[in-house]
């Protein structure tokens, strides 16, 4: 069902009935009515964003093991259930953008393992990991059925893109990784179930009316008439299989415009990868062409959603670029074998590890910032997750490049609920130090890695809290703040705490 001609700037309460029976909201809910919220013209856009959220109970044990769920903390705050840090208007974003790892198909909870064991043996591959669509459906139910989080999703418009754990850790890291997975007996059902369930539970909500009208499978569903239930299992499985084997046949990326205030471009940096060792890129030719077409000026702000940070701490960036070069043979086959093992063991598979795609996107961004594609925006901001710590980076053209007035930024909010182990905190803090960055950059140059069109530094952070970030496009510039949940009296009623604020950008 599509609702049209709704009044702008409104919050319209609604209920859901099936065959005359009310199924939402629950009768015993102490949360406010769910609403359909529409944008108010001229109002500064406010957007929540974040990534990486495990689905475990919100009790003392769950909070001890994984910290407080920042999404649920914000939902309770937004609903007015917990004491207010912000006034009513500030509590309500216009939408929420989830940047990957909405579910963990490879690191399952006890509740998920109980369901798996009820239908197959955990001693058989893939063991405690998900196997097929039915198991994915149960995982999504676990992830989104908490009343507070369900209320938030029923009230805020949302957009989402997958990352590796939605399918499996290191998904499409390299040609070697993909060949190893496809050699197993269980991978085909896993990737088909993962992409098919993503289409149902996440992707359809990303599409605008024109995109849904152009989707043959969706049109078959909404056009069905008759007493018999329509079964599209085979067609959905075929779509998922085709999208995996031939990524150019289906686009998971999407874009949204907010008048001339902002364009949001959310790009698939997982399924559309080119893994051929001779021409690796994080985006295939069709996806890069689509991205190139979307990145234009004449907007006040350009927002680029990508699950993986485009700009890592310089030390990590150069380490991944160096690893890609040696893994693909820059220092010989023997070193390449070691490089591949290190790549998979240490998750070296971000934009920096796909230098061709990184270089292409950096050049496109500089063309927008320099005014070659229309009026340059005040800011171009990459919004990302994945790395289980949050930060802001500021970038500018590398030495010899033209000066630009556009602020080029990287903002990361990760995790929503899945904190980084202590030893990894130490590693990321070390990688953020300039001397480390300079040393690793020398190594990457020795492996013949091309220089970047961009230079950058981490200007704020890193922060290691479970966070949900809010971005607002104010007349004074872009502002962002990161929020965490904190247990004061009750495990199930965390209070919202401000972790960091960055404002006046651009």
N, C-alpha and C positions, 0 to 999 in steps of 0.2 A: 504494500500500500504506500502511495506517495501522497503527502499532504501539500497542497499548493494554496497560494493566495492568503497565507497567514499574515497577520499584521506584523510590521517590523518592530523590533525592540520590545517584544512581548514575552511573557512566560505563561503559557496556557496549560493549566492542570489537565490531566487526562487519566483515563483508566483503560484497561484492556479486558475485554470480555470474549469468551469462546462459547458459542452456542448459548448465549444468554447468561453465562456464569462468569462473574468477575474473577480474574486470575492475577491481576496486578492493579493497584498495590495490594499486599496482603492485608487482611482485616485487622490483624493485631500489630501492625507496624507502628512504631513511635516516631518514624521519620516523616518529614513533610510530604505533601503530595508530589508525585513526579510531574514534571512539566516539559512541554516542548518550548524551548527557548529559541527565539529568532534574533538575528543581529540588528543592532540599532545603527542606522546610517550616521557616519560622522563620529561615532564613539571610538576611542582608541581600542584597538584589538588587544584582548587579553587571552593568552593561551597557556594552559598547563602542559608540561611535557616531562617525559622520563622513560626509563627502561629497566628491565631486569627485575622481575618480581616472581618469587617462588610462592607456591600455594600450600601453605602449612597453617595449622590452627593459630588463632590469635589469643593464645593462652600463655601462661608463664613459661612453659617449655618452648613453645614456638618463638616467643619473644627473646628468650635467652639464646636460642640457637641461631636465629636469623634476624634479630632486631625487630623493631616495630614497623609495621606496614605503613609507609608514608602515604600511600593512596587512601587507605582506610582512615588514617588520621585526618587527612584533608576532607574526606567525605563527611566525617562526623562534625568537623569544624564548619564546613559549608552548610550542613543541615541545621546548625545551631544546637546540636546536642551537647557539645563541649564548650567551655568558656571561650569567648571570642578574642582572638588576637587582631582581627581585621574587622572593619565595619561590613554591613551586609553587602554593599555593592562590591567591595574589594574581594569578598569571599567567592564571588561567582565568576569564573573564567567563561569566555565565549565558547571554548572547545578544549578538548584534551587530546594531545598527540602522544601515542605510545610508540616508542622507537625500538621495539624488538624485545625478544625473550619475554613475551606476555605469558607463555607457558614454557615449562621445562620438560621436554619429552625424553630427555636422557638422564635426568636427576630427579627421580620420582619420590613422592612422599609416602609415608606408611599407608595413608588412605588409598592412594593410587595403586600401590603394590597389592593391597588387599583385593582390589577390583581385578587387577591383572591375574592374580593367582586363582581367582574364582572361575577363570575361563581357559587358563593354560598354565603349564609348569614354568616356574621362575628359573628352573635349571636348564631350560632350553633357550637358545638365542632368540630374541635379544634380551632375555632375562628380565630385569626390573625396568628396562626401557620400554617405550611404547612400540607396538607392533603395527597397528592398523587404525582405520577410521573409528571404529567403535571405542577403542581405548582413548583416542584423541577426544571424542565426544565427552567421555567421562572426565577427562582432564580439564576440559573447558568448563564443565559444570562445577568442578572443585574450585577452579580459579575465580569464577565470577558469581558464585552463589551467596557469598557473605552478604547479609542484608544491606550494610552500609555501602559496600562497593557496588552492589547491584543497583542501589538507589542512585548513586552517582552516575553510573552508566545509563540509567533510565532518564536522566535529567540533562546531562551535558552531551552535546554532539561530540563524537569521537572519530579519530582517524588513527590508523595503525599500519605498521610495516613490520615484517618478520626479521629475525636475526637467527643466528645459528642454533641456539638451544630450542627454538620453536620446532626445529627438525632434529639436529644433533650437533654437538660441539664440533667446531671447525668445519661446518658444512661448506663444501666447495672451497676448501683451502688451496688445493692444488690438484693437478692431474693425477698424481700418485694417490692422494687421499680418495678421489672419486673412484679410481679403479679398484682400490681396496674395498670400498663399500659395495660396489656393484658385484664384487666377487662373492659376497655373502648370500645366503639363502633368504634373508629377511629384509634386506634393504629396499627391494622394490615395493613391498607392501607398506613399509615405513614412509618412504618419500611420497607415495601416492596418497596414503592416508593423511600425511601432514599437510600437503598442499591442498587436497580436497577439503579438509576441515578448515584450513585457513580461508579458503574461498567462502565457505558458509559462515564461519563465526567472525571473520575479520574483514575480508576484502570487499564484500558486497557493501558494507557501510562506508567504504572509502569512495565509492563511485557516485558521481553526480547523475542526474536524470539522463543526460545525453549518453553517458558511458553505459549506463544500465540498458538503455534502449538499443545500444549497439552490441550488447552481449547476447549471443544466440541462446546460450543455456538459460540465462535469466528470463529471456523472452518466452522460452518454451515453458518455464515454470509459471510465470504470471498469466500466460495465455491459456493455460489448461482449464478445460471445463468438463463437467461430468461428475458422476457420483464416485468414481473410483479414484483412489489416491494415486498421484503421479509418482512413479519411481524413476529417478534420474541417476541411480547409482552407477550404472555402466558409463553413462555420458560424463558424469563428474570425474570418475576414475580415469577416463580417457583424456579429459582435459588436463588433469594433474600429471599424468604420465607424459603427455606431449609437452607440457610446460617444463618438465624436468629435462627431458631428452633434447628438446628443441626450444630453448628459451625464447627465441625470436618469435614464436607463435603466440605468445601470450604476455601481456604487460601487467606487472604488479604495481609499477610506479603510478603515481597520480599527482594532480596539481589542483589547487584551489586559489581563486582570486577573491580578495576582500576589497572591492572597488579598486581605487588606485593606491589605497593605503598599503597593501601588501600582496605579494604573490607567494604562496607556499608550494614548493615543489618537493615531493617526497619520493625518493629514488630507491629502487631495489638494488642493494649492493651485495646480494647473496646469490639469487637464482640466475641472474643475467651475466654471470662471470664467464670470461673466456679463459679456459685453463690450459690450452695448448702451450707447451713450454716455449715455443718459438714466438708466440704473440699473446702473452698473458695480458688481460685487462679486467678490471673489476666490473666494467660495463661492456657488453657486446656492441657491435656496430650500430644496430638498430636502437638500442637503449641510449647510447651516447648521442645519436642523432636526435632522439626525442628530448633528452636533457638539454642539448644545445639549443633546440627550438624553444624550450620553456624559459630559459635564462635570458630575460630581456630587461631593459630599463623601463622608464616611464612608470615605475612604482616607487613609492616612498621607501619601502623596505622589501628586500627579497630574503625569504626564509627557505633554507634547504634542509629538509629532513632526511637524514641518513643514519641508519642504525649504528654504523661504525664511524668514529670520529675521523673527519677529514684531516684535522691537524692534531696529532699527538704531541706529547712533550718531545722537543727536538731530539733528545737522546734516543727515545723509543722509535721515532720516525726513521732516523738514520740507521738504527739497528735493523729494522724491518727491511729497509731498502737494500742494505748490504746483504741481508740473508737471502732476499729474493735473487740478487745477482749471483751469489755463490751457489745457491740451490739450482739455478738454471745453467751452471757450468762455467762461470766467469773465472774460477780458479781450478778448474779441472773436475773430472767425474768423481773422484774419491771425496773431495771436499764437498761436492754437490750432494752426495748421499748423506753426509753428516749434516749439511745444511737443511735438507728435507726433514730429517728426523728432528732437528732442533725447531724447525718451522712448526711442525705439528705439536711438539711437546710444550712449546711456549706461546702458542696462539699468535704467531707472527703472520697475520692474514688480514690486516687492515688496509686502508687505502695506500699507505706507505709501501706495502708489500706488493702492490700492483702499480708500479711506477708509470706505466703507459697511461692508465686511466687517471692517475693522480695528476700527471703533467697536463693532460688534456683538459681536465676540469679546472685546474688552476688558471690556465690560459683563458678559458671561457669566462671565469669569474673576473679576471682583470679586464677583459673586453667590456663587460657590463659596467665595472667600476670606473673605467676611463671614458665612458660615454659613447663607445662605438656602437652600442645597441639601444640607443635612445637616452633619455634623460637619466643620468646616473642616480641610483638610490642613495639614501642616507646611510643605509647599512646593508651588507650582505652577511647573513648569519647562518652558519651550519649548526643545526640542532642534532645532537647525537647522544648515544648511550654506550652500552656494551662493556666499558672498561672498569666498572664497579668503583669509580671515584668521579667526582665532579670538578669542573674547572671552567675558566674562561681563558681563551687565547686571543690575542690581537695580532693581525697579519698586515703586511704591506708589500709592495712590489720589491723583489730582490734587487740587489745593486745593479744599476744600469737600467732598471725599468722606469716607466713614466710615473710621475707622481699622480696620486688619485685622492679625491676628497672623500670617497666612500669609506666608511669603517668596515673592514673585513674581519669577521669574528667567528670563533668557534665556541659554542656553549654546550657543555656536557652535563647531563643529569643522569646519574647511574650510581647505585641501584635504587629502585623503589623499595625492594626488600630482598636482599641477598648480599650481605657485606663481604668485603674483600678480606682474605686471611691476612694476619699481621705481617707475615714475611713479604707478601705482595705489596703492602703499603710501603714498606722500606724500599722495595725495588722501584716503585713508581716515583717516590720522593727522590731517590738517587738519580733516576733518569731525567728528572726535571732540572737538574743542576747544569748550568752552562758548561763547566769544564767537561762533564761527561758527554754532552752534546757535541762539543768540538772534537773530542777524540773519536767518537763513533762516526762523525761526518768524514773525518780523514779516512777511516776504513772504507766507507761507502765510495768515496772518490777513488780509492785504490782498486775497487772492484768495478770501476767505470760507470758508476751511477751518475746520471745527468743531474746537473744542478737544478734546484727548484725555482720556478718563476716567482715564488713567494718566500718571504722570510717572516718569522713569527716568534712570539714568546708567550709563555703562560703568564698572564697578568693577574689572575685571581685564582686562588685555590692551590693545590687540590683539597677537596673535602671528602671525607670517607663515610659520612652519615647515610642512612637510608633517606632518600630525598624525593620530593616532587617539586619541580621548578615551575615558576610562573614567569611568563614573558609579557610585557606590556609595551605597546608602541605609543609613547607619550609625545606631545608636542616638543618637549624638552629633549627627546631622544629615547633610545631603547633602554628599558629598565628590566631587570630580572632579579628574582629572589628565590632562594631554595628553602624548603620547609621540611622539617622532620617531625616524627611523632615521639612523644616522650611519656613514659609511664610515671605518674605521680601518685595516684591512689589506687586506681583499678586497672588491671591488665587489659580489660576489654574496652576501656574508655581513655585512650591516650590523648594527651593535649598536644596541640600544634606548637612547634618551636621554630623560630627563624634561625637558619644556619648562616646565611650570607645574603647580602644585597649588593647588586652592582647596578648603577644607574648613570644616566647622562651619556650613553654611548651613541655616537653619530650625531 
